[in-house]
Amino acid sequence: MVNPKSWLTGSVRRRFVRVPIARLAAVSFLLALAAPSPAEERTARFDHGPPEIASGFSAKPLVRAERWMAVTAHPLASEAAADILRAGGDAVDAAVAAQLVLGLVEAQSSGLGGGAFALVWRAQERRLTTLDGRETAPAAATPALFLDDDGKPLGRLEAMIGGRSVGAPGTPRLLEALHAKGGKRPWAELFAPAIRLAREGFKVTPRLAAQVAADASRLALSPATRDYFLPGGRPVAAGDLLRNPAYADTLEALRDGGADAFYAGPIADDVVAAARSAARPGALAAEDLSRYRVIERDPVCAPYRVYEVCGMGPPSSGGIAIAQILGMLEPTDLARLGPDSAEAWRRIGDASRLAFADRELYVADPAFAPQPVAGLIAREYLRDRARLLERGRALDAAEPGRPKGSRTLNLAPGRAHDVPATSHLSIVDAQGNVVSMTTTIEAGFGSRLMARGFLLNNELTDFSFLPERDGRPVANRVEPGKRPRSTMAPTIVFRDGRPTLAVGSPGGSQIVGYVLKTLIARLDWGLDVAQAAALPNMLNRYGPFELEKGTPAEALAAPLRQLGFGIETDDLTSGVHAIAIGPHGLEGGADPRREGVAIGE
């Protein structure tokens, strides 16, 4: 029998602990796909009947498959992944093809001009790899990048729109690194679906049309962006056929020349020119592109009940925050409380607030700021933090803790904007390989600048605008060559050393709440992945409880307010895409709030 921890490297492996057999027996039925249906499980588990919160939102159909599954944010991207899988490609091949299509049909969310984080499970090697394709700040950037002449932070839109916010993109290098990790189909073959769609055209979806109409005044500020999204001065409409020959030309250059064709030569020159010639010019230079590298990092893994939950480490805060929140919640019997319980959500909310307090103080690019990751997810530390949840009411304030490894750090907390755009895909192939990848250009339409048929990111606004507070440096301040902190949280859950769930979501700093909800809904409340994705969103970042407007979540506003929380209601448009992996096959679920679909065979 293979040691379930053998795929981890030393520093991460030591964070695992054995789970008591009694607890294993108590929840072992949760992932057995041959068990009773999710509806029967919920009726049996909650003696008060099926939960109102779980049943109040219309889920997309659960898709079942025996061999492979792809779940992405757009039907055309899912179809591209499916075609590659049918042709004998593996999960990384399918992920590359899907992302290239997403960069066309969902260009407002991700693409060649942005970055991504990917978790890759290689079944034959029994090894989990995480790839950091996060953008980097230009060498000429300074800590005062987003300060005005008086030393005050710029407004969000003033900082975001234009070249000042553009970092060196990472997605092209990441896709190449993914393919090198075990792609079975030829690199050039993976470009065919996106090139064909770019030349022949694709139909504009209602979501894209609505986003273009809402952002038309800002999209009009850049001639290339205006000409593409507002042809003839009119925003593209749902059903319009939209062609992008410039994007097809760029893809053909990458197909024939690899990622090097992006990072040097005419494409790189045009990217730099777009950033530097904008009305609010940036400092991006050709050397920033030529020196860009993808970094392979250790995963952040932590035990939760009978599972091991693995995610991305710094410069992402997502994996750490999810590990922390689950660690603080482990003493709570969430299965007994159920999703209708204000007490369950009180604990989830305050655990989230504590994790975000730690995030704001400690998490940043590890090349620039020491990261006490092991201390932040240590069981002893999380047990101490969990005791703060026992008071029965909302915390008066959520303060950062002092985990092991942080004693010598003299840092100040600093917040970034973390705008909710982005995309996520989950793919499992017939050999059991898994890819969970979250990909972004940051805000919807990024910097609103286009070059060579794709939008450029505004990722630098994920840095803290203030470089210091009270004379102490902010870990996530702007520095040359640095990667801004992210909240992206691609996640793979393991049981007995084998993957059992792949999940992630877009949503800026709300990503942690969206992924966390899905994990708890699946692992504690026994919902299938389609129901878990559809579960109304309820999350907490900095204090007020955010409840999804127009859903049964609003029924918890009064009880949560009585427990001491402020309440905000908003649309909370998650984009959860999840695949459950079990002994009898695969189950895929796509978030009903967006256009994604699951396809499997």
FENVEN-V392554 format. One record per backbone hydrogen bond with DSSP energy under -0.5 kcal/mol. CO is the residue of the C=O (numbers start at 0). NH is the residue of the N-H. E is the energy in kcal/mol with one decimal. If there is no record, write none. Layout:
CO&NH&E, CO&NH&E
This chain:
2&5&-2.0, 4&7&-1.8, 6&127&-0.7, 8&11&-0.7, 8&12&-2.9, 9&13&-1.8, 11&14&-1.9, 12&15&-1.7, 19&23&-2.1, 20&24&-2.6, 21&25&-1.6, 22&26&-1.4, 23&27&-0.9, 26&29&-1.8, 27&30&-0.6, 28&31&-1.0, 30&32&-0.9, 31&34&-2.0, 36&40&-2.6, 37&41&-2.5, 38&42&-2.1, 39&43&-2.3, 40&44&-2.8, 41&45&-2.4, 44&46&-0.8, 45&48&-2.4, 50&54&-1.5, 51&55&-0.8, 52&55&-0.7, 52&535&-0.6, 56&58&-0.6, 61&63&-0.5, 62&587&-3.1, 64&585&-3.2, 67&600&-1.5, 68&427&-2.6, 69&598&-2.6, 70&425&-2.3, 71&596&-1.0, 73&77&-2.4, 74&78&-2.5, 75&79&-1.9, 76&80&-2.2, 77&81&-2.5, 78&82&-2.6, 79&83&-1.8, 80&84&-2.2, 81&85&-2.7, 82&86&-1.5, 83&88&-2.7, 84&87&-1.4, 89&93&-2.4, 90&94&-2.2, 91&95&-2.3, 92&96&-2.3, 93&97&-2.5, 94&98&-2.5, 95&99&-2.1, 96&100&-1.6, 97&101&-2.8, 98&102&-2.3, 100&103&-1.7, 100&104&-2.7, 101&105&-2.3, 103&106&-0.8, 105&108&-2.3, 105&109&-1.3, 107&444&-2.4, 107&445&-0.5, 108&440&-1.3, 110&113&-1.8, 111&171&-0.6, 112&456&-1.9, 113&169&-2.4, 113&170&-2.2, 114&439&-2.7, 115&132&-2.3, 116&437&-2.1, 117&130&-2.8, 118&435&-2.2, 119&121&-0.6, 119&128&-2.8, 120&122&-0.8, 120&433&-1.8, 121&125&-1.4, 121&126&-1.5, 126&121&-2.6, 128&119&-3.0, 129&296&-2.3, 130&117&-2.0, 130&132&-0.8, 131&294&-1.9, 132&115&-0.9, 135&167&-2.6, 136&480&-1.3, 137&140&-1.6, 141&144&-1.9, 143&146&-1.9, 145&153&-2.5, 147&150&-2.1, 151&147&-3.2, 154&158&-2.3, 155&159&-2.1, 156&160&-2.3, 159&161&-0.5, 161&164&-0.7, 162&165&-1.5, 164&459&-2.3, 167&135&-1.1, 169&173&-2.3, 170&174&-2.7, 171&175&-1.8, 172&176&-2.4, 173&177&-2.8, 174&178&-2.3, 175&179&-1.9, 176&180&-0.8, 177&180&-1.2, 178&181&-1.4, 178&182&-2.6, 185&188&-0.7, 185&189&-0.9, 186&189&-1.0, 187&190&-1.3, 188&191&-1.0, 190&194&-2.5, 191&195&-2.5, 192&196&-2.2, 193&197&-2.4, 194&198&-2.0, 195&199&-3.0, 196&200&-2.2, 197&243&-2.8, 201&241&-2.9, 203&238&-2.9, 204&208&-2.6, 205&209&-2.4, 206&210&-2.2, 207&211&-2.6, 208&212&-2.4, 209&213&-2.2, 210&214&-1.5, 212&215&-0.8, 214&217&-0.9, 214&218&-2.5, 215&219&-1.7, 217&220&-1.4, 218&221&-0.9, 221&225&-3.0, 222&226&-2.7, 223&227&-1.3, 224&228&-2.5, 225&229&-2.6, 228&235&-2.1, 229&232&-2.4, 230&233&-1.5, 236&239&-2.3, 239&203&-2.8, 239&241&-0.7, 240&242&-0.6, 241&201&-1.7, 243&247&-1.8, 244&248&-2.3, 245&249&-2.0, 246&250&-2.7, 247&251&-2.3, 248&252&-1.8, 249&253&-2.1, 250&254&-2.9, 251&255&-2.1, 252&256&-2.3, 253&257&-2.1, 257&260&-1.6, 258&261&-1.9, 258&262&-1.6, 259&263&-1.0, 264&268&-2.4, 265&269&-2.1, 266&270&-2.3, 267&271&-2.5, 268&272&-2.4, 269&273&-2.4, 270&274&-1.8, 271&275&-2.5, 272&276&-2.1, 274&281&-2.1, 277&280&-0.5, 278&280&-0.6, 279&162&-1.1, 279&163&-1.5, 284&287&-0.8, 284&288&-1.1, 285&289&-2.3, 286&290&-1.7, 288&291&-1.4, 294&131&-3.0, 294&296&-0.6, 296&129&-1.0, 298&300&-0.7, 299&310&-2.5, 301&308&-2.8, 303&306&-2.6, 306&303&-2.4, 307&309&-0.6, 307&493&-3.2, 308&301&-1.7, 309&491&-2.2, 310&299&-2.3, 311&318&-1.1, 312&315&-2.0, 314&485&-2.1, 316&320&-2.7, 317&321&-2.3, 318&322&-2.1, 319&323&-2.7, 320&324&-2.8, 321&325&-2.4, 322&326&-2.1, 323&327&-2.4, 324&328&-1.8, 325&329&-1.3, 328&331&-2.1, 331&333&-1.8, 332&336&-1.8, 333&337&-3.0, 337&340&-1.4, 340&344&-1.9, 341&345&-2.5, 342&346&-2.0, 343&347&-2.4, 344&348&-3.2, 345&349&-2.5, 346&350&-2.3, 347&351&-1.9, 348&352&-2.1, 349&353&-2.2, 350&354&-2.0, 351&355&-2.6, 352&356&-2.0, 353&357&-1.8, 354&358&-2.4, 355&359&-2.5, 356&360&-1.1, 357&361&-2.8, 357&362&-0.5, 358&362&-1.2, 359&413&-1.5, 364&367&-2.1, 364&368&-1.7, 369&371&-0.6, 370&372&-1.8, 371&375&-2.3, 372&376&-1.6, 374&377&-0.7, 377&381&-2.3, 378&382&-2.3, 379&383&-1.9, 380&384&-2.2, 381&385&-2.5, 382&386&-1.2, 384&387&-1.3, 385&388&-1.8, 386&389&-1.4, 387&390&-0.6, 388&391&-0.7, 396&398&-0.7, 402&405&-1.8, 405&408&-1.5, 409&472&-0.5, 411&474&-0.6, 414&464&-0.6, 417&508&-1.4, 418&420&-1.6, 420&506&-1.1, 422&438&-2.5, 424&436&-2.5, 425&70&-2.6, 426&434&-2.6, 427&68&-2.7, 428&431&-1.7, 432&428&-2.0, 433&120&-2.8, 434&426&-2.5, 435&118&-2.6, 436&424&-2.4, 437&116&-2.4, 438&422&-2.4, 439&114&-2.2, 440&442&-0.7, 440&457&-1.5, 442&445&-2.6, 444&447&-2.5, 446&161&-1.7, 448&455&-2.9, 450&453&-1.7, 453&450&-2.4, 455&446&-2.6, 457&460&-1.8, 458&461&-2.5, 459&462&-1.6, 460&416&-1.2, 463&477&-0.5, 464&466&-0.6, 466&473&-2.6, 468&471&-2.4, 471&468&-2.6, 472&411&-2.2, 473&476&-1.6, 475&463&-2.6, 478&481&-1.9, 481&136&-2.5, 481&483&-0.5, 485&316&-3.3, 487&317&-0.6, 490&502&-2.5, 491&309&-2.3, 492&499&-3.5, 492&500&-1.3, 493&307&-2.3, 494&497&-1.6, 497&494&-2.8, 499&580&-2.2, 500&492&-3.1, 501&578&-2.3, 502&490&-2.8, 503&576&-1.9, 505&574&-0.5, 506&509&-2.1, 507&510&-1.9, 509&513&-2.1, 510&514&-2.8, 511&515&-2.6, 512&516&-2.3, 513&517&-1.7, 514&518&-2.5, 515&519&-2.7, 516&520&-2.6, 517&521&-2.0, 518&522&-3.3, 519&523&-2.2, 519&524&-1.9, 520&526&-2.7, 521&525&-0.6, 527&531&-2.8, 528&532&-2.1, 529&533&-1.6, 530&534&-1.2, 536&547&-1.8, 538&545&-3.2, 543&540&-0.6, 543&542&-0.5, 544&546&-0.6, 544&567&-2.9, 545&538&-2.2, 546&569&-2.1, 547&550&-1.2, 550&553&-2.0, 551&554&-1.7, 552&555&-1.9, 553&556&-1.6, 555&559&-2.2, 556&560&-2.2, 557&561&-2.3, 558&562&-1.1, 559&564&-2.1, 560&563&-1.5, 562&393&-3.3, 565&544&-3.3, 567&546&-3.0, 569&548&-4.1, 571&573&-1.7, 575&590&-1.6, 576&503&-0.5, 577&588&-2.6, 578&501&-2.2, 579&581&-0.5, 579&586&-2.1, 581&584&-1.5, 584&581&-2.6, 585&64&-2.2, 586&579&-3.1, 587&62&-2.3, 588&577&-2.4, 589&59&-0.5, 590&593&-1.3, 596&71&-1.5, 598&69&-2.5
